[in-house]
Amino acid sequence: MNKTVIININGIVFHIEENAYDILRQYMTDVKRHFAYTSDSEEIVSDIENRIAEMFLERLEQEKKQVVVLADVEQIIAQMGSVNDFKENTEDSDTQLPSARTDKKLFRDMDDQIIGGVCAGIGHYFNTEPRWIRAIAILIVFFGGSGLLIYAILWIVIPKAETRADKMAMKGELPNIQNFKRNFDKEIDGLRNNIPDFDPAVRRLKSFFSELFTLMRKILRAIGKFFGGLIIFIGSLTFIAFVIALFAILTSSGADLNTLPFIAINDEYQTAIFLSAFIIAIIPVSALVLVAFRVVFNKKLINRAGSFALLVIWICSIGMGAYYGTKLASEFKEEASFSETVDIKPSSVYYLQVNDKKFLSKEDSLQFKISADVLSGKTTINKSEQDDSYNLMSLFIERSNVEKPTIVKTFTSQGADFLTGLNLARQINYSFVQNDSLLYFDQRVNLRKGDLWRDQQIKLVLQVPLNTKLVIDDELDRNIRNLDLWKVRSSRTSNKGSTKWIMTEDGLKSLNPLALEETDTF
């Protein structure tokens, strides 16, 4: 049973046997006494202690033990070399003995770096002048195209030589007292004479790259300030526009918001949804402006507490928007539809046209302030003046199985449940008018005043008997789903016209392909 003591070597605590500690203490005393009159002796001794601590850690880890024993200290002293051996070497020879060698380790040489010390470290590892490695790297950059990427990866992967032990391992030198002293003297001589370890050509190359990087930093800084100013200008305008839009929306009456997406939002949800959408959009814009302001003017407009408060507000706004958005989405949960069949007057030829007029309703009369005392009879307005039209009507033209032509209307809507969706579908206002052989179709689905949009749709299926001829207005091209009027137009210009068709056994067939003249008649 041996007595152990606790020691601290450069901040690392070790448990060491007492007899081993006595030998280690005597060894370090000899080292300190030997370098006592050397310039910067404290740095040399500190490097030696660091290396001894590293070697202790390596042995403890390799042998899976917790206490440093006498054999460990003796072996480490043998590797580091004693002071007496170092004295004998210096007394027996006027010149310094060549340093003992060991396996090299790959490090980045920060004392001989131009950019990151990668080339210098590789040169030491392969015992090659760093300038040749740098020349190869430049050739790869300019001719291979992947040199920068490879250099960046090596820069990240290869550790840099920070301690003197790392620098010695990089050059394949044993970490003993002699080599510690030799490397330190070399560094001191280099600093005293102001002579770096690389030749003038490399020094000029380093100066060139240094000036180049300095110029690039100035250019990038100027570009950053320019774009920062641009971001501040655009972001400020965006902020003002958002504020004006929010104010306009919150102070508008229901009629002013009678368009998508506003027509889909319940009145009780509007304030919360619009406010949360405003905050979700405006805080990132504000953060971008604040960052740009700091880049341009090197000044912070908001402290960390303010930034954290904005983040909390932004997250809460996302939560509020998600909550009300989910409630709104639940009103589109179920889909309901119903159909009705309308007989139309038989005719050998039908002319399908867009109904661009409608009769004034009571709501229209109130909106346009028209009274019966001023106008009598049937008053119409242009369709483009309406605000309550949403969704294009879908029209399909098919062959009828019977001799009587019909139109099948299918009304569809969504709602929180099936009954709500069915009621909304029943309230769809759609106008189809027949005047002899003229068939007039509204292009859009019309909602009643005050109705919310719940994806109300109408599908029309015009069923005509065999050999029935159709003349279809080009404006219905947006509505007809099973025909492409554009492909069979005789004149593909912006001028509106019509196309001619006939119902056959295989469906509709064009009577005016591009080879025919528009003057052809039935």
C-alpha positions in Angstrom: 0.0 0.0 0.0 1.6 3.2 -1.2 0.8 6.8 0.0 -0.5 9.1 -2.7 -0.6 12.9 -3.0 -2.6 15.3 -5.1 -0.7 17.7 -7.4 -1.7 20.3 -9.9 0.2 20.7 -13.2 -1.0 23.7 -15.1 -4.6 23.4 -13.9 -4.8 19.6 -14.3 -5.1 17.6 -11.0 -3.3 14.2 -10.7 -3.1 11.6 -8.0 0.5 10.5 -7.8 2.4 8.1 -5.5 4.6 9.9 -2.9 7.9 8.3 -4.1 7.0 9.2 -7.7 6.1 12.7 -6.7 9.5 13.2 -5.0 11.4 12.2 -8.2 9.1 14.4 -10.3 9.6 17.4 -8.0 13.4 16.9 -8.0 13.3 16.7 -11.9 11.3 19.9 -12.2 13.6 21.6 -9.7 16.6 20.7 -11.8 14.8 22.0 -15.0 13.9 25.3 -13.4 17.4 25.7 -12.0 19.0 25.0 -15.4 16.8 27.6 -17.2 16.8 30.1 -14.4 19.2 32.5 -16.1 17.7 32.0 -19.6 15.5 34.6 -21.2 11.8 33.8 -20.7 12.6 30.8 -18.6 9.1 30.7 -17.3 7.7 30.1 -20.8 10.1 27.2 -21.4 9.3 25.6 -18.0 5.6 26.1 -18.6 5.8 24.3 -22.0 7.7 21.4 -20.4 5.1 21.1 -17.6 2.3 21.1 -20.2 4.0 18.3 -22.1 4.5 16.3 -18.9 0.8 16.7 -18.1 -0.2 15.6 -21.6 2.0 12.5 -21.3 0.5 11.7 -17.8 -3.0 11.9 -19.3 -2.1 9.7 -22.2 -0.6 7.0 -19.9 -3.6 7.1 -17.5 -6.0 6.7 -20.4 -4.1 3.9 -22.1 -3.7 1.9 -19.0 -7.1 2.6 -17.6 -5.9 3.8 -14.2 -6.2 6.8 -12.0 -2.9 7.1 -10.1 0.5 8.1 -11.5 3.1 5.6 -10.3 6.9 5.6 -10.1 7.3 3.7 -13.4 5.3 6.4 -15.2 7.5 9.2 -13.9 10.7 7.4 -14.8 9.5 6.6 -18.3 8.4 10.2 -18.9 11.7 11.6 -17.6 13.5 9.2 -20.0 11.5 10.5 -22.9 11.9 14.2 -21.9 15.6 13.7 -21.1 17.5 14.8 -18.0 19.2 18.1 -17.4 22.5 16.3 -17.1 22.2 14.8 -20.6 21.4 18.2 -22.0 24.5 19.7 -20.3 26.7 16.9 -21.7 25.5 17.5 -25.2 26.2 21.2 -25.0 29.7 20.7 -23.5 30.8 18.0 -25.9 30.1 19.9 -29.1 30.5 23.5 -30.2 27.4 23.1 -32.4 24.0 21.9 -31.3 23.3 18.2 -31.9 20.6 17.4 -34.4 17.3 16.8 -32.7 15.9 13.3 -32.4 13.1 12.4 -34.7 9.7 10.8 -34.2 6.5 10.3 -36.2 5.1 13.5 -37.5 1.6 14.7 -36.9 -0.4 16.9 -39.3 -1.0 20.4 -37.9 -1.6 23.9 -39.4 1.6 25.9 -39.0 0.5 29.3 -37.7 4.0 30.7 -37.6 4.4 30.2 -41.4 0.9 30.9 -42.6 -0.3 33.0 -45.5 -4.0 32.3 -45.0 -4.6 29.4 -42.6 -1.3 27.6 -42.4 -2.6 24.5 -44.2 0.1 24.5 -46.9 2.9 25.0 -44.4 1.6 22.2 -42.2 1.4 19.8 -45.2 4.9 20.8 -46.2 6.2 19.9 -42.7 4.4 16.6 -42.8 5.8 15.5 -46.2 9.2 17.2 -45.5 8.6 19.5 -48.5 9.1 23.3 -48.8 5.8 25.0 -48.1 6.2 27.2 -51.3 5.8 24.1 -53.5 2.6 23.1 -51.7 1.4 26.6 -52.1 2.2 26.6 -55.8 0.3 23.3 -56.3 -2.7 24.8 -54.3 -2.7 27.9 -56.6 -2.7 25.7 -59.7 -5.6 23.6 -58.4 -7.6 26.8 -57.6 -7.1 28.3 -61.0 -7.2 25.2 -63.2 -9.1 22.6 -61.2 -11.8 24.8 -59.7 -12.1 22.8 -56.5 -9.0 24.1 -54.7 -10.8 26.6 -52.6 -13.3 23.9 -51.4 -10.5 21.5 -50.6 -8.5 24.2 -48.8 -11.5 25.2 -46.7 -12.2 21.5 -45.7 -8.5 21.0 -44.7 -8.6 24.3 -42.8 -11.6 23.0 -40.8 -10.3 19.4 -40.3 -6.6 20.0 -39.6 -6.0 21.4 -36.1 -3.6 24.3 -35.7 -0.3 23.9 -33.8 -0.9 26.0 -30.7 1.6 24.8 -28.1 5.3 24.2 -28.6 4.7 20.5 -28.2 2.3 20.6 -31.2 4.9 22.5 -33.2 7.5 19.9 -32.4 5.2 17.0 -33.2 4.4 18.8 -36.5 8.1 18.7 -37.4 8.7 15.2 -36.1 10.8 16.3 -33.1 10.8 14.5 -29.8 9.3 16.6 -27.0 12.3 16.6 -24.8 14.2 19.3 -23.0 16.8 19.8 -25.7 14.2 20.3 -28.4 12.1 22.6 -26.2 15.1 24.8 -25.7 16.2 24.6 -29.4 12.7 25.6 -30.6 12.4 28.4 -28.2 15.9 29.8 -29.1 14.9 29.6 -32.8 11.8 31.6 -32.2 13.7 34.2 -30.1 16.4 34.5 -32.9 13.7 34.9 -35.5 12.0 37.7 -33.6 15.2 39.4 -32.7 16.4 39.5 -36.3 12.9 40.0 -37.7 13.5 37.2 -40.2 10.5 34.9 -40.8 10.9 31.2 -41.6 9.9 31.6 -45.2 11.8 33.0 -48.2 11.3 36.5 -49.7 9.2 35.1 -52.5 6.7 33.7 -50.0 6.9 36.9 -48.0 5.9 38.9 -51.0 3.1 36.5 -51.8 1.9 36.8 -48.2 2.0 40.6 -48.5 0.1 40.5 -51.8 -2.6 38.2 -50.3 -2.8 40.4 -47.2 -3.3 43.5 -49.2 -5.8 41.7 -51.4 -7.9 40.5 -48.5 -7.8 44.0 -47.0 -9.1 45.4 -50.2 -11.7 42.7 -50.4 -12.9 43.5 -46.9 -13.2 47.1 -47.7 -15.2 46.3 -50.9 -17.4 43.9 -49.1 -18.0 46.4 -46.3 -19.0 49.0 -48.8 -21.3 46.6 -50.6 -22.8 45.6 -47.3 -23.4 49.3 -46.3 -25.1 49.9 -49.7 -27.4 46.9 -49.5 -28.0 47.7 -45.8 -29.1 51.2 -46.8 -31.3 49.8 -49.5 -32.8 47.3 -47.0 -33.5 50.2 -44.5 -35.2 52.2 -47.2 -37.4 49.4 -48.6 -38.1 48.0 -45.1 -39.2 51.4 -43.8 -41.6 51.8 -46.8 -42.9 48.3 -46.2 -43.5 49.0 -42.5 -45.4 52.2 -43.4 -47.4 50.3 -46.0 -48.3 47.5 -43.6 -49.4 50.1 -40.9 -51.6 51.9 -43.4 -53.1 48.7 -44.7 -53.9 47.4 -41.2 -55.5 50.8 -40.3 -57.5 50.7 -43.5 -58.7 47.1 -42.9 -59.6 47.6 -39.3 -61.5 50.8 -40.0 -63.3 49.7 -43.1 -66.9 48.7 -43.3 -68.0 45.3 -44.5 -68.8 46.5 -48.0 -65.2 47.7 -48.4 -63.9 44.2 -47.7 -66.3 42.4 -50.0 -63.5 40.5 -51.8 -61.3 37.5 -51.2 -59.7 36.7 -48.8 -61.7 39.1 -46.6 -65.1 37.7 -47.6 -64.1 34.3 -46.2 -63.3 35.5 -42.7 -66.0 35.7 -40.0 -66.5 39.2 -38.5 -65.6 38.0 -35.0 -62.3 36.6 -36.3 -61.2 39.5 -38.5 -59.5 41.8 -35.9 -57.5 38.9 -34.4 -56.5 37.4 -37.8 -55.5 40.7 -39.4 -53.6 41.9 -36.3 -51.7 38.6 -36.0 -50.9 38.5 -39.7 -49.6 42.1 -39.4 -47.3 41.3 -36.5 -46.1 38.0 -38.1 -45.1 40.0 -41.2 -43.8 43.2 -39.7 -41.5 41.9 -37.0 -39.2 40.0 -39.4 -39.1 43.2 -41.6 -38.3 45.3 -38.6 -35.6 42.8 -37.5 -34.0 43.0 -41.0 -34.1 46.8 -40.8 -32.5 46.8 -37.4 -29.7 44.5 -38.6 -29.1 46.6 -41.6 -29.0 49.8 -39.5 -26.3 48.1 -37.3 -24.3 47.2 -40.4 -24.5 50.7 -41.9 -24.1 52.8 -38.8 -22.4 50.3 -36.4 -25.0 51.1 -33.7 -27.7 49.1 -32.0 -31.2 50.6 -31.8 -32.6 47.9 -29.5 -31.0 46.0 -26.7 -31.2 42.3 -26.0 -34.3 42.6 -23.8 -36.1 44.5 -26.5 -35.1 41.8 -29.1 -36.4 39.1 -26.7 -39.7 40.9 -26.3 -40.2 41.2 -30.0 -39.5 37.5 -30.4 -42.1 36.7 -27.7 -44.7 38.9 -29.4 -43.9 37.3 -32.7 -44.3 33.8 -31.3 -47.6 34.8 -29.5 -48.9 36.2 -32.8 -48.1 33.0 -34.6 -50.0 31.1 -31.9 -53.0 33.5 -32.1 -53.0 33.3 -35.9 -52.9 29.5 -35.8 -55.7 29.4 -33.3 -58.1 31.5 -35.3 -56.9 30.1 -38.6 -57.8 26.6 -37.3 -61.2 27.8 -36.2 -61.8 29.3 -39.7 -60.5 26.1 -41.4 -63.0 24.1 -39.3 -65.8 25.9 -41.2 -64.6 24.2 -44.4 -64.8 20.7 -42.9 -67.8 19.2 -44.7 -68.8 19.5 -48.4 -72.4 19.4 -49.5 -74.0 19.6 -52.9 -77.3 19.2 -54.7 -78.4 19.1 -58.3 -81.4 20.2 -60.3 -82.3 19.6 -64.0 -83.8 22.3 -66.2 -85.4 21.6 -69.5 -84.5 24.0 -72.4 -86.4 24.7 -75.5 -85.4 22.4 -78.4 -83.5 23.9 -81.3 -81.3 22.6 -84.0 -78.8 25.4 -83.3 -77.8 26.9 -80.0 -75.8 30.1 -79.5 -73.9 30.0 -76.2 -73.0 33.5 -75.0 -71.8 35.3 -71.8 -74.5 37.0 -69.8 -72.8 40.3 -69.1 -75.9 42.0 -67.6 -78.1 41.4 -64.7 -81.3 42.8 -63.3 -81.0 45.1 -60.4 -82.0 43.5 -57.1 -83.2 45.4 -54.1 -79.7 45.4 -52.6 -78.4 46.8 -55.9 -81.0 49.6 -55.9 -80.0 50.5 -52.3 -76.2 50.3 -53.2 -76.6 52.5 -56.3 -79.3 54.7 -54.7 -81.8 54.1 -57.5 -85.5 54.6 -56.7 -88.6 53.7 -58.7 -89.5 57.3 -59.0 -86.4 58.0 -61.0 -86.3 54.9 -63.2 -89.1 52.6 -64.1 -89.0 49.2 -65.9 -86.2 46.8 -65.8 -82.8 48.4 -65.1 -79.6 46.5 -65.8 -76.0 47.1 -64.8 -72.8 46.0 -66.4 -71.5 42.8 -64.8 -68.0 44.2 -64.2 -69.6 46.6 -61.7 -70.6 43.8 -59.3 -68.6 43.1 -56.2 -70.3 39.9 -55.1 -69.1 37.5 -57.8 -66.7 34.7 -56.9 -65.4 31.6 -58.6 -65.8 30.8 -62.2 -68.7 28.6 -63.3 -67.8 25.3 -64.8 -69.6 24.3 -68.0 -69.5 20.9 -69.6 -71.2 20.0 -72.9 -72.3 16.4 -73.4 -74.5 14.3 -75.6 -78.0 13.7 -74.3 -79.4 10.2 -74.1 -82.8 11.5 -75.0 -84.1 13.9 -77.6 -84.9 16.7 -75.2 -82.0 19.0 -74.3 -81.5 19.8 -70.6 -79.1 21.6 -68.3 -78.1 19.9 -65.0 -77.1 22.4 -62.3 -74.9 21.1 -59.4 -74.5 23.5 -56.5 -71.6 22.8 -54.1 -70.4 24.5 -50.9 -68.4 23.7 -47.8 -69.4 24.3 -44.2 -68.7 23.3 -40.6 -71.1 20.4 -41.0 -73.1 18.9 -43.9 -76.3 20.9 -43.1 -74.5 24.2 -43.1 -72.8 23.4 -46.3 -76.1 22.4 -47.9 -77.8 25.6 -46.8 -75.0 27.7 -48.3 -75.2 25.7 -51.5 -79.0 26.4 -51.7 -78.3 30.1 -51.3 -76.0 30.3 -54.4 -77.4 32.9 -56.8 -76.8 31.9 -60.4 -78.4 33.2 -63.6 -79.0 31.2 -66.7 -81.3 32.7 -69.4 -82.7 31.2 -72.6 -84.1 33.4 -75.4 -85.1 30.9 -78.1 -81.8 29.6 -79.5 -79.7 32.0 -77.4 -78.4 30.6 -74.1 -76.9 33.2 -71.8 -74.5 32.1 -69.0 -73.2 34.0 -66.0 -69.4 33.4 -65.8 -69.2 33.5 -62.0 -71.0 32.2 -59.0 -72.8 35.0 -57.2 -73.2 35.1 -53.4 -75.9 36.9 -51.5 -75.1 40.1 -49.8 -73.4 39.3 -46.4 -72.8 35.6 -47.2 -69.3 34.3 -46.4 -67.2 32.5 -49.0 -67.1 28.8 -48.3 -65.8 27.7 -51.8 -69.3 27.9 -53.3 -69.2 26.4 -56.8 -71.6 25.6 -59.6 -71.2 23.0 -62.3 -73.4 23.1 -65.4 -73.8 20.2 -67.8 -75.5 21.1 -71.0 -76.9 17.9 -72.6 -77.9 18.2 -76.3 -79.2 15.5 -78.7 -77.2 14.1 -81.6 -76.5 16.4 -84.6 -77.3 19.5 -82.5 -75.1 22.4 -83.7 -73.5 24.9 -81.3 -72.0 28.4 -81.8 -69.9 29.1 -78.7 -68.7 32.6 -77.7 -64.9 32.8 -77.2 -65.5 34.4 -73.8 -66.8 31.1 -72.5 -63.4 29.5 -73.0 -62.6 30.2 -69.3 -65.7 28.3 -68.2 -65.9 25.3 -70.6 -63.9 22.4 -69.1 -64.2 19.7 -71.8 -63.4 21.8 -74.8 -60.5 24.0 -75.9 -61.9 26.8 -78.0 -58.6 28.4 -78.6 -57.2 25.5 -80.6 -60.0 25.6 -83.2 -60.3 29.3 -83.7 -59.8 30.4 -87.3 -58.1 33.6 -86.2 -55.9 33.3 -83.1 -55.9 37.0 -82.3 -57.2 39.1 -79.4 -60.4 39.8 -81.3 -63.3 37.9 -79.8 -65.3 35.7 -82.0 -67.0 32.3 -81.8 -66.5 28.7 -82.8 -68.9 26.2 -84.4 -69.5 22.6 -83.2 -71.7 19.7 -83.8 -72.7 16.9 -81.5 -71.7 13.5 -82.9 -71.6 9.9 -81.7 -68.1 10.6 -80.3 -69.0 13.9 -78.8 -68.5 17.5 -80.0 -66.7 17.9 -83.3 -65.4 21.3 -84.6 -66.9 22.6 -87.8 -64.3 25.3 -88.2 -60.9 23.8 -88.1 -58.1 26.1 -89.2 -58.4 24.9 -92.8 -62.0 26.2 -93.1 -63.1 29.8 -93.6 -65.0 31.7 -91.0 -67.7 32.4 -93.6 -68.9 28.8 -93.7 -72.5 28.5 -92.6 -74.5 25.6 -91.3 
